[in-house]
Amino acid sequence: MTNIDKSEKEEKWELILSKVELTSVKMLLSQQAELASFNSNKVEIAFSSTWFNMIEMRRLIIENAVKKVFSEQTIVEFHMR
């Protein structure tokens, strides 16, 4: 991964976080998750297995934020790291 790719990924992640409506979810994601990859069709978010249930319970909030940045058709996948 080049620095440009990493920078672009970090910018997209910050943009997604800015669209999360609940502060508690925004904090959880900013501290415990990361944007693993993205393209025009799919966004992959990675996080520790410790946080799987907590993040999965907030899937709709996270998907809504992603769709505000990308599109309504974007698929959101969660992965444990």
Backbone torsions as a table, in degrees:
resi	resn	phi	psi	omega
1	MET	NA	130.5	179.4
2	THR	-83.3	167.1	177.8
3	ASN	-61.9	-35.4	178.4
4	ILE	-63.4	-44.1	178.5
5	ASP	-61.5	-44.5	179.9
6	LYS	-63.5	-43.0	179.5
7	SER	-62.8	-43.6	179.7
8	GLU	-63.9	-41.0	178.6
9	LYS	-64.0	-43.0	178.4
10	GLU	-63.7	-39.4	178.1
11	GLU	-64.1	-43.1	178.8
12	LYS	-64.2	-40.9	-179.7
13	TRP	-62.8	-44.4	178.2
14	GLU	-62.0	-38.8	178.2
15	LEU	-65.5	-43.8	176.3
16	ILE	-59.4	-48.8	-179.5
17	LEU	-58.2	-37.0	-179.5
18	SER	-66.7	-20.7	-179.1
19	LYS	-93.5	-6.7	178.4
20	VAL	-71.9	126.3	-171.3
21	GLU	-79.0	-28.6	-179.4
22	LEU	-99.0	126.4	-178.7
23	THR	-58.2	-39.5	-178.6
24	SER	-63.8	-38.0	178.3
25	VAL	-71.3	-40.3	177.4
26	LYS	-58.6	-44.7	179.8
27	MET	-65.6	-43.8	179.2
28	LEU	-58.1	-48.1	-179.6
29	LEU	-65.8	-42.0	-177.3
30	SER	-66.0	-28.5	-177.4
31	GLN	-95.5	-29.8	-169.8
32	GLN	-120.4	-0.2	-176.5
33	ALA	-136.3	168.3	176.5
34	GLU	-151.6	156.6	174.7
35	LEU	-78.0	111.4	-177.7
36	ALA	-78.8	-43.8	178.0
37	SER	-165.3	164.5	176.0
38	PHE	-159.0	153.2	169.0
39	ASN	-147.1	-168.4	-175.2
40	SER	-69.1	-16.9	-176.6
41	ASN	-109.4	-24.7	-169.6
42	LYS	-145.1	143.1	175.0
43	VAL	-123.6	130.4	178.1
44	GLU	-113.7	126.2	179.4
45	ILE	-114.3	129.3	-177.9
46	ALA	-110.9	145.8	178.4
47	PHE	-159.3	166.1	179.6
48	SER	-67.9	146.5	178.4
49	SER	-60.0	-25.7	178.4
50	THR	-56.9	-33.4	-174.2
51	TRP	-100.8	5.8	-173.6
52	PHE	-55.4	-53.1	-176.5
53	ASN	-62.6	-42.0	-179.0
54	MET	-62.8	-43.0	-179.2
55	ILE	-74.3	-40.8	179.3
56	GLU	-60.5	-37.1	179.4
57	MET	-66.0	-18.0	-179.2
58	ARG	-109.0	19.8	-176.3
59	ARG	-53.2	-46.9	-175.9
60	LEU	-61.2	-42.4	178.6
61	ILE	-62.3	-43.2	-179.1
62	ILE	-67.7	-44.7	179.0
63	GLU	-61.2	-40.5	179.2
64	ASN	-61.2	-41.4	178.9
65	ALA	-64.8	-43.8	179.3
66	VAL	-61.2	-42.7	-177.1
67	LYS	-69.1	-24.2	174.5
68	LYS	-71.0	-30.2	-179.3
69	VAL	-86.6	-40.1	-176.5
70	PHE	-102.1	-96.2	177.2
71	SER	-156.5	167.8	180.0
72	GLU	-62.3	-26.3	-177.2
73	GLN	-87.1	-3.6	-176.9
74	THR	-64.6	132.2	176.6
75	ILE	-89.1	133.5	177.9
76	VAL	-111.0	123.9	178.5
77	GLU	-118.3	140.2	176.0
78	PHE	-104.2	138.4	178.0
79	HIS	-134.2	141.1	174.3
80	MET	-86.5	141.5	-179.9
81	ARG	-107.2	NA	NA
